[in-house]
Amino acid sequence: MSQRGRPTDFGTVGLLCYFALDEEIVQEFPNFIRVYRDGRVERLAGTDTVPPSTNPETGVQSKDVVIDPETSLSARLYIPKTPNPHRKLPLLVYFYGGAFCVETAFSPSYHNYLNSLTSKANVVVVSVDYRRAPEHPLPIPYNDSWAAVKWVASHSTANGGIRVGLERLDGVKLVGIVLIHPYFGGKDPIGCEGSNMVGKAVCDKLWGLSSPESEDGCDDPFFNPGKNPKLSRMGCRKVLVCVGEKDVLRDRGWCYKEELGKSGWGGVVEVMEAVGENHVFHLVDPTCDNAVAMLDRVASFLNEEDNA
Ligand SMILES: *[C@@H]1O[C@H](CO)[C@@H](O)[C@H](O)[C@H]1NC(C)=O
């Protein structure tokens, strides 16, 4: 008689299968994120957090605020130690990276970076802790980010994307946008992607994880902004794109400049490329020469005369 023929074993076998299916990993990105069949998500990167503080080196103060109690959308604010508290300071709304699915606004790498940038540029920063995919797939991270921008505008006492160009934002003038190693993509490989198909495949697969419902796949305008027919409506006058020479995403940064230029938008777009550097090198090694040079460039972009 075979094992399977023994009726008393059925229950046990059935139960074991059930648990095995639940524990089955359906998507895995090594050292990054794991998704189980039952929908459970295990993050393997970007899980550390640090509390708000007064940074001893820079005197920068940070504080956490809840923007929307219903969704728990929150942000970390950074205030520089400024000699004249009555002077108007530029305001930076910052969105952390992590392919929409790892990291938070409270992670030590972003916290340290923003302490440095706040101090160097003498700006006020609102670092938005948008909700993440895959539990909250796109467009939720984008919608949270937009809700945060509107919240910032509503708290502005002075007379901010494409969405800024389409929907009015009272109280705030969006001067410019800085994109640091932007996670853009597209169906057809371009530039260095052709010789790094493995890197490109990871980028594409991650996009699928954060945007499973997307009808256009990797050519979704959220991922491939050149496919957005409204690109020319971008609501600011200048854009700085920072890329790393060795980053698989490098040519997407350059391509964004090209697409903006072709669109008829009419603003100024610049690319700063860090020679020999890879993705988010400035967070990994914030004191290296290229990271310091990039911080300086971003800080001066935020303080240019024509911002007024
Ligand atoms: C995101 O925002 C858009 C535009 O306002 C809206 O149409 C859409 O329903 C929102 N989606 C979610 C999931 O909140």
The ligand as an ORCA input file, in Angstrom:
! r2SCAN-3c Opt
* xyz 0 1
  C      -3.803     59.204     -7.019
  O      -4.059     60.511     -7.492
  C      -4.788     60.552     -8.710
  C      -4.844     61.991     -9.184
  O      -5.398     62.825     -8.212
  C      -6.166     59.937     -8.481
  O      -6.912     59.945     -9.697
  C      -6.003     58.504     -7.989
  O      -7.268     57.955     -7.661
  C      -5.110     58.449     -6.760
  N      -4.842     57.035     -6.485
  C      -4.761     56.535     -5.269
  C      -4.543     55.059     -5.143
  O      -4.879     57.230     -4.273
*
